[in-house]
């Protein structure tokens, strides 16, 4: 239940969801013009602020800069590479079909490159799905892609049951502890790395961060940084979700 609520309820405190909520309240209070006007202006201000590329980029940078990009050759060796899920559009995936890659597929490709560079003897892929019917689909697709990217089958270990970062860490420990593995290279999106590192260290891993899928950066030209943008709003939502996740994980003692 916590996993489902953690995915649904926060939507109402993200910029877009909160704006819609404010407008809904304003519509319900249309008999009070001053309050209605204030709520509508607040909703507009939220949308304009968080759809600004400058704001969105700043929010993502505050996460991504905690673990900057590193050349592969400078990353130390470890006993295993752990790549977190998110590379596959898993909720729409169908077993046996071609993987439907999301933008965060950089995570998986980077893990393959680390393996081919000799940074660890095998890759553990950790990622499931909230929907039971899709559980394990992303892991199977990840294995398929890793083989295409020249990672041998005997160097691929799958964990396809986890539904969040906490379960990624717990279930990975369950698999790796019997193998005597404690020092890992952790691969996930750069914006997600601060929370992931904290969670994996909390359960007992020695973590070498290897971030991928960097999203922040300067827009092309001047106007994209000033004018409202759907892409910028999506970036703001992503950063807000991650900061909220860090806050909730701290409250629960998971980091």
N, C-alpha and C positions, 0 to 999 in steps of 0.2 A: 504493500500500500504506500509506503514512504517513497518508493522509487517512482510510482505513477504520479503521486501528488507533487513530487519534486520536479517533474517534467511539466505539469499542467499549471499549478498555482503561480509560479514565478512569472508566467506570461503577463499577469496583470500588474506587475511592477516594472516591467520593461517599458522603454519609452513609447512604443506603439500601443501596447496593451493598456498602459496607464492613460494615454491620450484618449483611446476609445472609451475607457471607463469614465473619464471626466466628461466626455460628450454625452454619454448615456445618462449620467447623473443630471447634467444640464437639461437634457430633454425631459427628464422626469420632474424637474423643478421649474418648468417654463412659466409658472405663475409668479416666480420671484425673479424679475428681470436683472437686477444687479448681480445676484449670485450666479444666475445663468450666464451673464456676460463674462464674469470673472472666471468661471469654469471653462468657457469656450476659449478665452484668451490664454489660460494656463495650458490647455491642450495644444493650442497653436504654438505657443512658446516651446513646449516640449518637443514637438515635431520639428520645428525650425532649428532648434539647438542641436538635437541629436542626428539630424539629417545633414549637418554640416560636416564636410570632410575633415576640417581642422579638428573638430571635437572628436569625431570618430577615430581619427588617426591617433590623437593624443591618448584616448582611452586604451586602444590596442597597444600602443607603444609602452604604456605603463606596465603592461603585462609582459610583452615580448622582450623588453630590454633587461628583464631580470636574469634571463639566460640567453645571451647573444649568440648569433650564428657562429659556428666553429668549423674550420676546415676539417675534413675527415682525418687527414694525417695527424692532426693534433689531438684527436680524441684517444684517451688511453684504452688499452685492452681490458676486457672484462670476461666474466665467466658465461655470460649470456647477453643477448640483445632482447629487450622486451619492447615490442611495438604495440601501441594501443589502437583499438578500433576507431572507425570513423572514415575509413577510406572508401567504403562501399555505401551506396544509398540503400541501406539494409532493409528499411521498412517496406521498400517496393521490390526487394529482391525476390527472385524465385529460384529455388534449388535447381541446379543444373544449367541455368541460363548464364549468358555472358555477364561478368561483373559490371555493374553500373557505377563507375567510379565517380566519387565526389572530389571536390577540390583538395580535400585533405588527404587524398591518396599519396601525396608527397611523403607522408609518414611511412608508408609501406615501402615505397621506392627507396627512401633514405635508409631504412633498415637493411634492405637488400644490398645497397652499396657498402654499408658498414660491414656486413658479412663478407662480401667479396674482397674488402680491404683487409680481412683477417683480424677484425677487432674482437670477435667472439666466435666460439665453435658452433653456435646454433642460434636461431631466432624463435622466441616464443611470441606468438600473436595472441593478444587478449582482447576480445570484443564479442559481445552477444547482441541481444535486442530485447526491447521491452515486450514486444508481441511474441508469444510462445511459438507461433507458427513459423516465425523467422529466426528463432534461436539456432545458432550454429551456421546459418547461411553465410554470414560475412566471414567467419573463420574459414569455411570451405573455399570461398572465393579468394581469400587472402592467400591460402596455400597454393591455389591454382596460379595466381599471379606471381608469387615468389618463385615457383618452378619455372615460369616463363622468363623470369629475370635471373635465371641461372643459379638459384639456390637449390641444392639437392634435397630430395624428400627427407632424407635422414637428418637434415639440419633444420627441419621445420617442426615446431611443437605448437599445438593449437589449444586455446582455451576459449570456448564459444558460449559460455553461460553468463558472463558478467554483464551487468546492465548499467553500471556507473563506475566512476574512477575508484571508489572505495572497493568495490568488488573486483575490479581489475587487479588491484594490489593484493587482496586477500587470496583470490583464486590463483594468481601467479605464484604467490608464496607457497600455496598448497602443492603446486606442481614442482617448483624449483627446490624447495627445502630438501626433499628426499634425494635430489641429485647433488646436494652439497653446494648449491649456488647461493651466494649472498651478494656478490658484486655484479651489478648489471649496468648495461647501457640502456637508458630509457629513451624511447623515441615517441614523441607525440607532437602535436601542433604547438608552435611557440607560445601562443596565447594561453594554452592549457598547461604548459610545463610547470609554472609555479605551484599550482595545486597538485599536479601529478607527482612531482618530486617530493612534496611534503607528505603526501599520503603514502607513497612507497617507502619513504624513510621511516614513517611512523610504524609500519608493520615489520620493520627490521632489515630492509635492504640497504646496502651501500649503493648509492645511485650516482651514475655519471650521466648528466643531462645531455641529450643530443637532439635539440629542437629542429623541427622541420615546418614546412607550410607557413612561412612568415607572410602576414597579410598587410602589415602597416607599410606606409611609404607615401611619398609625395604624389599627389594627383598630377596628371598632365595639364599644364596651363594654369592660369590664375583662377578663372571662374569656377572650376569644379571645387575649389577650396572654399568658395563663398556661397554659391547657390545650393539649394536643397538637392539632395541626391538619394535615390532609393538604395544604391549600393552603400552609401555612407550610413544610412539608417540601419541597414543590416549589420554593418560592422559595429555600430554602437550597441545594437542589441546583443551581438556576440560578446562584446567586452562586458556589458552589464550582466549578462548571464554568468560569465566566469567570475566576476567580482562577487556576485551574490552567492555563487557556489563556494567560493573560498570562505565567505562569512558563515554560511550554514555549516560547512565542514568544521570550522573552528568551534562553533557552538556545540557540535556533537562530539568534539574531541577526536576527530579523525585526522587532524593535522597538528 
